[in-house]
Amino acid sequence: MVVLTINDQRIEVEEGTTILKAARESGIEIPTLCYHPALKPYQACRVCVVEVVQNGKSELAASCGRVVEEGMIVKTDSEKALRARRVTVELLLARAPGSEVIQDLASKMDIKAPRFKTKDEKEKCILCGRCVRICNDVMKVGAIGFANRGANMKIAPPFKKSSKVCTTCGACTYICPTGAIVLEDITDYEVTPIASEFDVGLSSRPCIYTPFPQAVPNKPVLDSENCIYFKTGNCKVCDKVCDPEAIDYNQEDKELEIEAGSIIVATGFDLLDPGEIQRLGFGRYPAVHTSLEFERLNNASGPTDGKILTRDGKVPQSVAIVHCVGSRDQNYKEYCSKVCCMYSLKFAHLIRDKTGADVYNFYIDIRSGGKRYEEFYKRLSEEGVRFVRGKVVEVTDKAVSPDEKGKLVVVAEDTLLGQLVRVPVDMVILSPAMKARQDAEEVARTFGLARDASGFFLEKHPKLAPVATATDGIFIAGTCSGPMDIPESVAQGQAAASSALSLAARGIVQVESATAQVIEELCSGCQVCVELCAYSAVEFDQRNKVSRVNEIVCKGCGTCVAGCPSGAMLGKHFTKQQVMAEIDGVLS
């Protein structure tokens, strides 16, 4: 260990540590531009300059490259260090006056304008070399480098032509401290950002990321499909900057087999893709959003930090909210999605509160069945939210009057007025139908669940057993069983958990005695019974080529007994002899 003093503070660090790292570990901030932990110290910008006193001698040194020594005295805010740093920043401001980062740094040092000649007011590049070093040394690509000499030096691809070797990884734009690098200036290859799943594609994400702020476990994950390391073997920036050395590129997905006494299925729902209803303009007009997209726009951790903005960054002055997109529609989903009315009213309230914009709700019927929901609906009417009863015919950008130019026009029928109306707006929000998940059929087959006509999982009884299923020990909760709001989903989750715990507390389970049984000598291995069983109680033994019945799961319904072509299935307590004996007893 090495002991040194930084700003009169005694610090003990490991040998080989730089002054910059030692200072930051002690909470002492030193500004820097050319330094990055993934790159070797370059000492080009000199913004991190500090005063170092050793053996009674004082000198200036770049803290990013100078290694600590025993007894060293470092002053980051001495007059000598600040004066040198101020001149450096002034030179950088003259070089790159268009960079907001340099402007902010100069402002903190009370530099209003550089004394030196400025060449280009829009210039942002400070020639720190971070982009060149990461492209050449880390990514091993070499798509850019320093061109020209002296005052004419700049960053450019070889021969100042569009690079053919650029992989569009974006490392140069990411690492540039001043925002000077534009990838389109380097290559003609199309740049495709990785869309953030949590932000519904409204923003991009890196290859290593935390899925969302409340993720459990709240740890970053590696996207191996897009990560440069898994494609070329280069980069590994995340590994270089991770002090705990937690990055493991050899980890693989694992399938775990877990024995459980009961199972709760809570797989949720999917939203209808509004792109299927082409007349509503989703996917064609950027200002047409789904309800989920608007939720992310409105969220403080969303892509716009909670500001309601159009894609061009403007605050909308008028917004249309279209209810029942695909719901209560014979062409799509005939049922009511139950939650759309109230979250659409919530959107209207938030838009009015945050932007003061005019809000139009296009609805079929307002279904506000819930505690204080009706009062909320009336409150919005008093706040100035406008309601138009009738279906939307189309959303178009074709203007027929001056006030419609440059806006989206919602064409709808107003059943109360008995006429078509055209409403020009800046943003359209669609409230799509809730539907069964795409994998619902596979999940139902896996767990032996029945499904209703809409594809949702079917409960054992809608009133007496709303979370139980026909298969003992398997429960359903939430929107996998049908459209419902958050309070109802929470109540079902608690009921399902309670039902599962009651089985565990009991310790024993009564098994139905009247189950099916296979007479192996007669079984032909046709597997008809496997296909017929609604409870997945019949399995086929590949080794012995016969069917076997899981008596724990079997309900004794007799479907397999009736369907077996070889007569190998036997219904316990309901054999032919037993049934005939019962009939004889009744008739005698």
C-alpha positions, 0 to 999 in steps of 0.5 A: 500500500502507498500513503499520500496526501491529496488536498490535506487528506491522508489517503492509502491506496494500492501501489500502481494506482493513478492520482486520478483514481485515488482522488475519485475513490476518496470523493475528490473530483478532478475534471477530465476529458481524454481519460476513460477507464477502458482505455490506457491513459493518454494525457492529451487534454491536460484538463486533469492537471494537478500540482504534485510536491515531492522532495520539496519540488513542485510540478504539474502532472496529468493525474490520469497518468501519474502513478502515486508514490509514497509520501507524495503531496497532491493539490488539485485546487492550488492556484498553480493547478487551477491557473494551468487548468483554466488556460487549458480549458480556454484553449479547448473552448477556442478549439471547440466552441460548439461543444456544450460540455466544453461550454459548461466546463468553461462556465464553471471556471468563469471563462466567458469567451476565449482570448484565442482565435476561434476557427469554427463556431460549430466545432465540437471535436477537441482531438482527445483521441478517445474515439480513435483509441477505442476503434483501433485498440479496443474494437480492433477495427481501425475505421477512423484515425487522425488526418492532417497535421497541425491546425488542420488535424481532424478525425476522419476515416482513411483517405477521408472516404466512407469506411467499409470496415466500420461495424457500426458498433457505435463505440466512437459515438458512445465514448466521445466526451463532447458529442462530436462524432456522428456515425453517419459521417464515418460510414454509409452502412445503416445504423440500427440501434437496439430498441429498448423492450421496456420503453417499447422501442421509444429509446435504445439500450446498450448490449449490457443493461438492467431490464428495468429499474425494479427488475428482480434481481436488479442486476445487468444482463448481457445481450449475447446476440448483439454484444461485439465480444460474442461476434468478434472477440473484441471490446470487453469494455464492461469487463475493464470498467467493472471493479468487482470483476463480475462480468462472466462471458462464459455464463449460459442460460440454464433450464432448471427442473423444480419439484413443486406441490402446486403451481400458480400460472400468472402469465399475463396478457398481450396487447392487440397490435393496432397495426392490424387496423390500418385505418388508425395509422399506427406504424404509418404516422409517428404521432400515433402511439399505443397506450403502453407507449404513452405510459412510458412517455409519461413515466419519470424514468421514461425516454422523455423523463416524464415529459409528454412530447411528440417524436420531434420534441414538441409539446402537443397542443391537442390529443385524441384518445381512441377507446376500444381499439379492437375491443367490442369489435366483431372483426377483432375481439368481441369482448370488452377489455375492461380497463381501457376506459379508465386508463384512457381517462387517466391519460386525459387527466395527466395530459391536461395537468402536464400540458394543458392540451385539448383532449378528445376521448372517442368512445363507444360507451364509458364503462366506469364500474369501480370505486369512485370511478364514476366520480373521476369521469365526471371530474374530467368533464368538469376539467374540460376534457371533451367526449365524442361518442362513436367509432373512429373511422380513420386517422389521416394526415390529409387536410381539407381545411387550413386548420388541419394542415400539419396535423393528424385528423381523426375522422369519427362518427358522433352518434349523439350529433348524428354526423361525421366529425373531423378533429385535427390533433397533434397526437393520437393515443390508441387503447388496444384490446387485451388478448390472450398471450401468444404462448397461451396454447403451449402453456395450456398444453403443458399444464393441462389447462382449458381455454375459453373462446377468447383464448384465456385460461378457464377457471374451475368455476367462475364464482365458487372456484375463480382461481382453481383449475380442473387440475388439482394443485394448479391455479391461475391468477391475473389477466391470463384468465381474462381482462381485469384491472390491477386491484382485481389481479392483486386479489386473484394473486392473493387468492391463488397464493392462499389456495396453494398454501392451504395445500402445503399446510395440509401435508397430504392430498386425497387422490381420486380413486376412480381413475383410469388404468392401462392394461399393458397387455392390450395397449397397442401404443397408438397414443390416442389416449394421450391426445384425448386427455384434457388433463395431461394425465396420460403419458407415453412410455417410449421404452416399453411402448405403452401408455401410463396414467398419472393417477395424481392428475387423472380426474376419472372422466372416462374420455380415454376409456371410451376412445381407446380403440384396443380396449386397453383403458379401464375405468376403475369402479366403472368397469363393464362388469361393475356397471352391468351389476349396478343396472341389475341391482336397480332392475331387480 
